[in-house]
Amino acid sequence: MGCLLVLFAFISPRLALFALFLFSDLLSRAFDSWFVPFLGFFLLPWTTLAYAVMWSSSHRVDGFEWFIVILAFVIDLGSYASRGRAQRANA
Protein backbone atom coordinates (compact mmCIF):
# COMPACT_ATOMS: atom_id res chain seq x y z
CA MET A 1 0.00 0.00 0.00
CA GLY A 2 2.91 2.37 0.72
CA CYS A 3 4.28 2.47 -2.83
CA LEU A 4 0.82 2.98 -4.26
CA LEU A 5 0.22 5.83 -1.81
CA VAL A 6 3.46 7.52 -2.87
CA LEU A 7 2.44 7.19 -6.53
CA PHE A 8 -0.96 8.71 -5.75
CA ALA A 9 0.74 11.53 -3.84
CA PHE A 10 2.92 12.38 -6.83
CA ILE A 11 -0.18 12.47 -9.04
CA SER A 12 -2.28 14.40 -6.52
CA PRO A 13 -2.12 14.70 -2.73
CA ARG A 14 -5.92 14.72 -2.66
CA LEU A 15 -5.97 11.36 -4.43
CA ALA A 16 -3.57 9.99 -1.81
CA LEU A 17 -5.73 11.36 1.02
CA PHE A 18 -8.81 9.79 -0.54
CA ALA A 19 -6.98 6.44 -0.85
CA LEU A 20 -5.92 6.69 2.81
CA PHE A 21 -9.51 7.41 3.78
CA LEU A 22 -10.86 4.42 1.84
CA PHE A 23 -8.26 1.77 2.57
CA SER A 24 -6.77 2.74 5.93
CA ASP A 25 -7.72 4.17 9.29
CA LEU A 26 -4.60 6.35 9.47
CA LEU A 27 -6.49 9.63 9.16
CA SER A 28 -8.87 8.77 11.97
CA ARG A 29 -5.97 7.74 14.19
CA ALA A 30 -3.83 10.79 13.40
CA PHE A 31 -6.62 13.34 13.84
CA ASP A 32 -9.12 13.52 16.70
CA SER A 33 -12.09 14.50 14.55
CA TRP A 34 -13.20 14.13 10.94
CA PHE A 35 -13.31 17.92 10.45
CA VAL A 36 -9.54 18.58 10.32
CA PRO A 37 -8.77 16.03 7.56
CA PHE A 38 -11.89 17.16 5.69
CA LEU A 39 -10.75 20.78 5.81
CA GLY A 40 -7.19 19.76 5.01
CA PHE A 41 -8.39 17.85 1.95
CA PHE A 42 -9.65 21.10 0.42
CA LEU A 43 -7.23 23.72 1.80
CA LEU A 44 -3.88 22.11 2.70
CA PRO A 45 -3.66 18.62 1.17
CA TRP A 46 0.14 18.26 1.33
CA THR A 47 0.22 19.37 4.97
CA THR A 48 -2.59 17.01 5.95
CA LEU A 49 -0.93 14.10 4.17
CA ALA A 50 2.51 14.87 5.65
CA TYR A 51 1.13 15.15 9.20
CA ALA A 52 -0.74 11.85 8.92
CA VAL A 53 2.28 10.00 7.52
CA MET A 54 4.68 11.51 10.06
CA TRP A 55 2.25 10.71 12.88
CA SER A 56 2.06 7.06 11.80
CA SER A 57 5.75 6.44 12.47
CA SER A 58 5.63 6.99 16.24
CA HIS A 59 2.05 8.08 17.06
CA ARG A 60 3.27 11.64 17.48
CA VAL A 61 5.13 14.27 15.46
CA ASP A 62 8.55 15.15 16.89
CA GLY A 63 11.76 16.82 15.82
CA PHE A 64 12.62 16.39 12.16
CA GLU A 65 9.09 15.22 11.43
CA TRP A 66 7.89 18.77 12.10
CA PHE A 67 10.32 19.96 9.43
CA ILE A 68 8.59 17.68 6.91
CA VAL A 69 5.14 18.99 7.93
CA ILE A 70 6.32 22.62 7.70
CA LEU A 71 7.88 21.91 4.30
CA ALA A 72 4.54 20.50 3.12
CA PHE A 73 2.83 23.65 4.44
CA VAL A 74 5.24 25.82 2.45
CA ILE A 75 4.50 23.75 -0.66
CA ASP A 76 0.76 24.26 -0.10
CA LEU A 77 1.25 28.02 0.30
CA GLY A 78 3.48 28.08 -2.78
CA SER A 79 0.78 26.47 -4.87
CA TYR A 80 -1.68 29.19 -3.83
CA ALA A 81 0.89 31.94 -4.55
CA SER A 82 1.76 30.57 -7.99
CA ARG A 83 -1.92 30.24 -8.85
CA GLY A 84 -2.50 33.89 -7.91
CA ARG A 85 0.54 35.02 -9.90
CA ALA A 86 -0.67 33.11 -12.97
CA GLN A 87 -4.12 34.69 -12.71
CA ARG A 88 -2.61 38.19 -12.53
CA ALA A 89 -0.41 37.47 -15.56
CA ASN A 90 -3.42 36.35 -17.61
CA ALA A 91 -5.53 39.36 -16.67
C-alpha positions, 0 to 999 in steps of 0.5 A: 500500500505504501508504494501505491500511496506515494504514486498517488501523492505524486499524481495528486495529494488529494488522491492519496488522502482519498486512498488513505480514507478508503483503505486505511484508518490512518487519518482517523488515528492521526486526527481527533475528529473528521473535520480537520482532515476534511478541511485539510483535503480542500485547503492544505492537502500536502500538509494534511498528508505529511502530518498523517504520515509523520504521525504514523511512524511513532504516534506523534510528530517530533523533531525532524518530522515537524520539518517535513510537515512545515515543508509541506505547508510551504508547498501548499502556500506556494501552490496558492501563490503561484496560482494567484501570480498566474491569474494576474499574468493572464488578466 
